[in-house]
Amino acid sequence: MKTEKDINYKSIVLRAIGLAKTPIIIALVLTPIRFSLELVGLPERAIFIIGLLWLTLGFAIYWGIKLYNEKHAYILLLLSLLIYSPISRFPVAVLWWIDTKWQIGTHYGLYFKNFGQALLNQVGYGSLIQIIPGFILGSITLAIMINRKGVIKKTNILENE
């Protein structure tokens, strides 16, 4: 028999998956676009802004704004980042393999000796590079939104007296 805690946990995880779904799709499209722009010869500094970290920070702010009324907002924020980040990083490891297999010469082919290293670094370490600042920025956004909500509520109470 499922307890209320089991049902609540399952609903939180499903909500986090729902929040991460669109950012995952965007990231899965964005990474090959960035790779293609590099292939056509745009310099790295021109395509730097098209990156997964910036996308993560943007979605962390968005989630902070969207979730501030939720009961488990910080847990949802963290779970969404934990779901989104590794999946969004996987295409980078695949592009490393493509770049090294056909010796294309993009920045994706640098740094690693084999696919295992690329996968571990891109999905493992790369995810942490997204999750940590994303959670910090999302938490700051949540705190601001929650504080703002409290100030508005107090103002309305004072006006009604």
C-alpha positions in Angstrom: 0.0 0.0 0.0 1.4 3.4 -1.0 1.7 5.9 1.7 1.1 9.7 1.4 4.8 10.3 1.5 5.4 7.9 -1.5 2.6 9.6 -3.5 4.0 13.0 -2.6 7.6 12.0 -3.6 6.3 10.5 -6.9 4.4 13.7 -7.7 7.4 15.9 -7.0 9.6 13.8 -9.3 7.0 13.8 -12.0 6.6 17.6 -11.6 10.5 18.0 -11.9 10.5 15.8 -15.0 7.8 18.0 -16.5 9.8 21.2 -15.7 12.9 19.7 -17.3 11.3 18.4 -20.4 11.3 21.6 -22.5 14.8 22.7 -21.5 16.1 19.2 -22.4 14.6 19.5 -25.9 16.0 23.0 -26.3 19.5 21.8 -25.2 19.3 18.8 -27.5 18.7 21.1 -30.4 21.1 23.9 -29.3 24.2 21.8 -29.0 24.2 20.6 -32.6 23.5 24.1 -33.7 26.5 25.4 -31.9 28.6 22.5 -33.3 27.3 23.4 -36.8 28.1 27.1 -36.4 31.7 26.1 -35.4 31.9 23.9 -38.5 31.0 26.8 -40.8 33.8 28.8 -39.3 32.3 31.1 -36.8 34.9 31.8 -34.1 34.4 30.5 -30.6 34.0 34.0 -29.1 31.0 34.5 -31.5 29.2 31.4 -30.5 30.2 31.4 -26.8 26.8 32.7 -25.8 25.1 29.7 -27.3 26.0 27.3 -24.5 24.5 25.0 -22.0 25.7 26.9 -18.9 23.9 30.1 -20.1 20.8 28.1 -20.9 20.9 26.4 -17.5 21.2 29.8 -15.7 18.3 31.2 -17.7 16.1 28.2 -16.9 17.1 28.3 -13.2 15.9 31.9 -13.0 12.7 30.9 -14.9 12.1 28.0 -12.5 12.7 30.3 -9.5 10.1 32.7 -10.7 7.7 29.9 -11.7 8.1 27.8 -8.5 8.0 30.4 -5.7 4.4 29.5 -4.8 5.1 25.7 -4.7 5.4 23.9 -1.4 8.7 22.1 -2.3 10.1 24.8 -4.5 13.8 24.2 -3.7 13.5 20.4 -4.0 11.8 20.9 -7.4 14.5 23.3 -8.5 17.2 20.9 -7.6 15.5 17.8 -9.0 14.8 19.6 -12.3 18.5 20.5 -12.6 19.5 17.0 -11.7 17.3 15.6 -14.4 18.1 18.3 -17.0 21.9 18.7 -16.7 23.2 15.2 -17.5 20.8 14.7 -20.3 21.6 18.0 -21.8 25.4 17.2 -21.6 25.2 13.8 -23.4 25.2 15.3 -26.9 28.4 17.1 -26.1 30.1 13.7 -25.5 28.6 12.4 -28.7 29.9 15.4 -30.6 33.4 14.7 -29.1 33.2 11.2 -30.6 32.1 12.6 -34.0 34.8 15.3 -33.9 37.6 12.9 -33.0 36.4 10.0 -35.3 36.4 12.2 -38.4 39.1 14.7 -37.2 36.9 17.7 -37.8 38.9 20.0 -35.5 36.2 21.7 -33.4 36.7 22.5 -29.7 34.5 19.4 -29.0 37.4 17.1 -29.9 39.8 18.6 -27.5 41.0 17.4 -24.0 40.0 13.7 -23.9 41.7 10.5 -25.0 38.6 8.3 -25.3 34.9 8.3 -25.2 34.7 7.2 -21.6 36.8 10.2 -20.5 34.6 12.5 -22.6 31.4 11.0 -21.3 32.6 11.2 -17.6 33.8 14.7 -18.0 31.0 16.1 -20.1 28.1 14.3 -18.4 29.6 14.1 -14.8 31.7 17.2 -14.3 29.9 19.2 -16.9 26.6 18.6 -15.1 28.1 19.8 -11.8 29.2 23.0 -13.6 25.5 23.5 -14.6 23.8 22.2 -11.4 25.8 24.2 -8.8 25.5 27.7 -10.3 22.0 26.9 -11.5 20.8 25.9 -8.1 22.5 29.0 -6.5 21.0 31.4 -9.0 17.6 29.6 -8.9 17.6 29.7 -5.1 18.4 33.4 -5.1 15.5 34.0 -7.5 13.2 31.9 -5.3 14.3 33.8 -2.2 13.6 37.1 -3.9 10.2 36.0 -5.2 9.2 34.5 -1.8 10.3 37.7 0.0 8.5 39.8 -2.6 5.3 37.8 -2.1 5.6 38.4 1.7 6.0 42.1 1.2 3.0 42.3 -1.1 0.9 40.3 1.3 1.9 42.6 4.3 1.1 45.7 2.2 -2.3 44.4 1.3 -3.1 43.6 4.9 -2.1 47.1 6.0 -4.2 48.7 3.2 -7.2 46.7 4.3 -7.1 47.8 7.9 
